[in-house]
């Protein structure tokens, strides 16, 4: 065999075996929540679609926006609110799918007799700024006629903290209630220092949907990669829906390193089931409510019809059964 032929045979073997160099790199921004598990699982099956997914975790959805602007992230998982706020600030992304519904609870201290939203009057309530939990909390307070501020003087005083800090503050009795994501909300309840007040889905917003966003650059300049990525997303999500034992094992062991219990996971996913769907109408309604309650402080709120692009999801679902 000639030297050139040997080289060609070697190259063909590498391509056929899915060598890493032959795969298209996609950089994923993700958050460490139970209902973000299928997004993380994408990297495990990515080689099947000729992809290599490099995942980076962020503390909050809004923290991903600077990385997208810097050209460091191609696709990201986020609350719709954070995606909208980013788009309003000029972050060049499109919403291309939804990936989970719900995922929030308002949790009170177990030693307090708080049984209604109205009973939060005069209380200290914690929430993470810029996530779905903030908008859900404000919509609930408004529905029940309560005012709020992060300074004293209103019905409810808000304290903005990171997700892990909220649980610590509730447990330490520095807060009376928190609007929290999963699985942290379920952990507060299962560990005995929190009680669920409400799943805050009974306002005009309804049940929130998490969004998968893609950079405009990838959508426009790498359409083949973008489509294969959505196919990978659909398979990962369907796998988690069809195989809950695998979903639990992956989230608990791989994402959380056994830091959450089986009960934590079950309760969290019971409140935040995996999904694909999102609509232009839901994104627009979320935008309108963010404006009403001044969430995201948007001078120029984006119009959902301009940046929600669901064609790739539709095509991917036709291929992946």
C-alpha positions in Angstrom: 0.0 0.0 0.0 1.4 3.4 -1.0 2.0 6.0 1.7 -0.7 8.3 0.3 -3.3 5.5 0.1 -2.5 4.5 3.7 -3.1 8.1 4.8 -6.4 8.2 2.9 -7.5 4.9 4.5 -6.6 6.2 7.9 -8.6 9.4 7.4 -11.6 7.5 6.1 -11.5 5.4 9.2 -11.4 8.4 11.5 -14.4 10.0 9.8 -16.3 6.7 9.8 -15.7 6.2 13.5 -16.8 9.8 14.4 -13.4 11.1 15.3 -13.7 14.3 17.3 -11.9 16.3 14.7 -14.7 15.5 12.2 -17.4 16.8 14.4 -18.9 20.3 14.4 -18.2 22.1 17.7 -21.2 23.7 19.4 -20.7 25.7 22.6 -23.6 25.4 25.1 -24.5 27.6 28.0 -26.6 25.9 30.6 -27.9 26.2 34.2 -27.7 23.5 36.9 -31.4 22.8 37.5 -33.2 19.4 37.3 -35.4 20.5 34.4 -32.3 21.5 32.4 -31.1 17.9 32.4 -32.1 17.0 28.9 -30.2 20.0 27.6 -27.1 18.7 29.4 -27.7 15.2 28.1 -27.4 16.4 24.5 -23.7 16.3 24.7 -23.8 12.5 25.4 -25.6 11.7 22.1 -24.1 14.6 20.1 -21.6 12.4 18.2 -24.6 10.6 16.6 -25.4 13.9 14.9 -21.8 14.7 13.9 -21.6 17.2 16.8 -19.3 17.9 19.8 -21.0 19.9 22.5 -18.9 21.9 24.9 -21.0 22.7 27.9 -20.4 25.6 30.3 -22.6 26.2 33.4 -23.7 29.7 34.5 -25.2 30.9 37.8 -28.2 32.6 36.2 -29.7 32.8 32.7 -28.9 36.5 32.3 -25.2 35.7 33.0 -25.0 33.9 29.7 -25.8 37.0 27.6 -22.3 38.5 27.9 -20.8 35.2 26.8 -23.0 35.2 23.7 -22.1 38.7 22.8 -18.4 37.8 23.2 -18.9 35.0 20.7 -18.2 32.3 23.3 -21.7 30.6 23.3 -23.7 29.3 20.3 -26.8 28.0 22.1 -28.2 28.4 25.6 -30.9 27.2 28.0 -32.7 30.0 29.7 -35.9 31.2 31.3 -37.9 33.1 28.7 -37.5 36.3 30.9 -33.7 36.2 30.7 -33.8 35.6 27.0 -36.1 38.5 26.4 -34.0 40.8 28.6 -30.9 39.8 26.7 -32.6 40.4 23.3 -33.8 43.8 24.5 -30.1 44.7 25.2 -29.1 43.7 21.7 -28.0 40.1 22.4 -28.3 38.5 18.9 -30.3 35.3 19.6 -33.4 33.5 18.5 -35.8 31.4 20.5 -35.7 28.0 18.7 -37.6 25.7 21.2 -39.0 25.3 24.6 -37.6 22.7 27.0 -39.5 22.6 30.3 -42.7 23.9 31.8 -43.2 25.3 35.3 -40.2 24.8 37.6 -41.0 27.3 40.4 -42.7 27.4 43.9 -43.2 30.1 46.4 -41.9 28.5 49.7 -42.4 29.9 53.2 -40.7 29.2 56.5 -42.2 26.2 58.1 -42.5 27.9 61.5 -44.7 30.7 60.1 -48.4 30.6 59.6 -48.4 31.9 56.1 -51.2 30.2 54.1 -52.1 32.9 51.5 -50.3 35.3 49.3 -52.0 38.2 51.2 -50.3 37.0 54.3 -46.9 37.9 52.8 -47.8 41.5 53.7 -45.1 42.8 56.0 -42.8 39.9 55.2 -39.3 39.5 53.7 -39.3 37.6 50.4 -36.3 36.5 48.5 -35.9 35.9 44.8 -33.2 35.7 42.1 -33.3 38.7 39.9 -33.9 38.2 36.2 -35.4 34.7 36.2 -38.8 33.3 35.7 -39.2 33.2 39.5 -39.1 37.0 39.7 -41.8 37.6 37.2 -44.0 34.9 38.7 -43.6 36.4 42.2 -44.5 39.9 41.1 -47.5 38.7 39.1 -48.8 36.9 42.2 -48.2 39.9 44.4 -50.0 42.2 41.9 -52.9 39.8 41.6 -53.5 39.9 45.3 -53.1 43.7 45.6 -49.7 43.8 47.3 -47.0 46.4 46.6 -43.3 45.6 46.7 -39.8 47.1 46.7 -36.3 46.1 47.6 -36.4 48.9 50.1 -38.6 49.3 53.2 -42.0 51.0 52.8 -44.0 48.7 50.6 -46.2 45.7 51.5 -43.5 43.2 50.7 -39.7 43.8 50.9 -37.8 41.9 48.3 -34.3 40.6 48.7 -32.4 39.6 45.6 -30.1 36.6 46.0 -28.6 33.7 44.1 -30.5 30.4 44.0 -28.5 28.5 46.6 -28.4 31.6 48.9 -32.2 31.7 49.0 -32.4 28.4 50.7 -29.8 29.2 53.2 -31.5 32.5 54.1 -34.9 30.7 54.5 -33.3 28.0 56.6 -31.5 30.7 58.7 -34.8 32.6 59.2 -33.4 35.7 57.4 -36.2 35.5 54.9 -39.9 34.6 55.5 -40.5 33.3 52.0 -38.7 32.6 48.7 -39.7 32.3 45.1 -37.5 29.5 44.1 -36.6 27.2 41.2 -36.3 23.4 41.1 -34.8 21.3 42.7 -33.9 23.9 45.3 -37.6 24.5 46.1 -38.2 20.8 46.6 -35.1 20.5 48.7 -36.3 23.3 51.1 -39.5 21.3 51.6 -38.0 17.9 51.9 -35.3 19.0 54.3 -38.0 20.2 56.6 -37.5 24.0 56.9 -39.9 25.1 54.1 -43.5 24.7 53.1 -45.0 25.2 49.7 -47.3 28.2 49.6 -48.2 28.0 46.0 -47.0 26.9 42.5 -47.4 30.4 41.0 -49.1 29.5 37.8 -52.5 31.0 38.3 -51.8 34.5 37.0 -52.1 36.0 33.5 -48.7 34.5 32.7 -49.9 30.9 33.3 -47.2 28.2 33.5 -43.8 29.5 32.4 -41.8 27.9 29.7 -38.0 27.7 29.5 -36.4 28.6 26.2 -33.6 27.2 24.1 -32.0 30.1 22.3 -29.5 30.1 19.4 -27.3 32.8 18.1 -28.4 34.5 14.9 -24.9 33.7 13.5 -25.4 29.9 13.9 -29.0 30.0 12.7 -28.0 32.0 9.5 -24.5 30.8 8.8 -24.5 27.2 9.9 -28.0 26.0 9.1 -27.0 22.3 8.7 -25.3 22.3 12.2 -28.3 24.2 13.6 -30.8 21.5 12.3 -28.7 18.6 13.6 -28.5 20.4 16.9 -32.3 20.6 17.1 -32.5 16.9 16.2 -30.1 16.1 19.0 -32.2 18.2 21.4 -35.5 16.5 20.3 -33.9 13.0 20.9 -32.4 14.0 24.2 -35.7 15.4 25.4 -37.8 12.4 24.2 -35.3 10.1 25.8 -35.8 11.8 29.2 -39.6 11.7 28.8 -39.7 8.1 27.8 -37.0 6.9 30.2 -37.5 8.6 33.6 -35.1 6.3 35.3 -32.3 7.4 33.0 -33.3 11.0 33.4 -33.1 10.7 37.2 -29.8 8.9 37.1 -28.2 11.4 34.8 -29.4 14.5 36.6 -28.7 13.2 40.1 -25.3 11.6 39.4 -23.8 13.5 36.5 -25.2 17.0 37.0 -25.6 17.2 40.8 -23.0 14.6 41.9 -25.5 12.9 44.2 -26.2 16.2 46.0 -30.0 15.8 45.6 -32.1 12.8 46.6 -34.4 10.7 44.5 -37.3 12.4 46.2 -35.9 15.9 45.4 -35.6 14.9 41.8 -39.1 13.3 41.6 -40.7 16.4 43.2 -38.8 18.8 41.0 -39.6 17.1 37.7 -43.2 16.6 38.9 -43.3 20.5 38.9 -41.2 21.0 35.8 -41.8 18.3 33.2 -39.6 18.1 30.1 -41.1 19.5 26.9 -40.3 20.9 23.5 -43.0 23.4 22.8 -43.1 27.2 23.1 -45.1 29.7 21.2 -44.7 33.3 19.8 -47.8 34.2 21.9 -46.2 33.0 25.2 -43.0 34.9 24.5 -45.0 38.1 23.7 -47.1 37.8 26.8 -44.0 37.3 29.0 -42.5 40.4 27.3 -45.6 42.5 28.0 -45.7 41.4 31.7 -42.0 42.2 32.1 -42.7 45.7 30.9 -45.7 46.0 33.2 -43.7 45.0 36.3 -40.4 46.6 35.1 -38.5 43.3 35.1 -35.4 43.5 33.0 -35.7 47.3 32.8 -36.2 47.2 29.0 -36.1 50.5 27.1 -37.0 48.7 23.8 -38.8 45.4 24.5 -38.4 43.0 21.6 -41.4 41.9 19.5 -41.7 38.1 19.8 -42.6 37.6 16.1 -39.3 39.1 15.1 -37.1 36.6 17.0 -39.0 33.4 17.8 -38.0 31.0 15.0 -39.6 27.5 15.4 -38.9 26.2 11.9 -35.9 24.1 12.9 -37.9 22.5 15.8 -40.7 21.6 13.4 -38.3 20.0 10.9 -36.3 18.2 13.7 -39.5 16.7 15.2 -40.4 15.3 11.7 -37.1 13.5 11.5 -36.6 12.3 15.1 -39.4 9.9 16.1 
